[in-house]
Amino acid sequence: MIVTAPDLKAFLLATPFFGGLSDPGLDLLMSMLVERRFDCNATVVAEGEPGRSMFIVKSGRLAVSKRANAGSAIPISRLEPGDFFGEMTLIEMQNRSATVVAEAPTVLYELTAQNLYACYKADIHAYVVVLQNINRELCRRLRRADNRFTRQQLGDDN
């Protein structure tokens, strides 16, 4: 199926990452995205590796995990269309915090730190909106983690 620019624009505007962007800001960021395709069971990013880009999930399903001390993988979350990941490495310039593996054939849009910086230089308003969107999503994730931790401490796994 061929995705047209209006279809892609509508999809991106519906994601938490691009919400609230003006048309010119969205067009600028769209021009910077690179489509990446991954087969089932392919590792997209590995915990501990350097990372200088983030990804928006167009299609497919991905599993996020972290290594335990014994080396086993601990499931953290699942990602589906509209979700994004890898943004932490753009903000804190640290290595990848988790491993992300495709559980189905997956299409992602990649945005590099270099392109995000180019967005900053070209359209400061779009850059600020994107950072606000990233911060909102990080806050949502932190709240979910807090709730899971609290339920775990109370012995309630639901």
Phi, psi and omega in degrees: 000132179272129179262124180273163180303317178297323178295316179296318180298315179297317178300311184296319179296335180277352179272154178298333184290321186257357182303138176085000180284146173288163178303313180297321178295318178295317178300319179299311181293322177301322181292343182265347184284142175242128179283133177234136180244139181227137175283165175303137179076004177283138175277123180276309174221151181242138178307132177093342180281154176297147178216136179225031177206163176233169187225144172247131183277116176274313179207160179104194181211139182229150176250134178252132180216162175234152178282139172270168179303326180279358178095351179284159181268131177255118180297136180250310182196174174242145178241140182226176181310133181098339178283162174223157180207164181091357183294333182299322181293334177287329184275313186258355178055039177250170177293167181302136183270348183205168175258138179236124183236136177289127177264355179205165173306132191226141174243128180236154169250126182258137174235122183273160175299323179298317178291324177296322176294321177297323176297317177304315182288327185271325186209086184301327179296313179299319179300315181295318178299316179298315179296321176298318179296318177299314181297321177299315181294320177298322177295318177300316180296320179296319177298317178297318179296318177301316180295317178298317180298316180297314178299320180297317181294330178274356180079016180255102183276359179277000000 
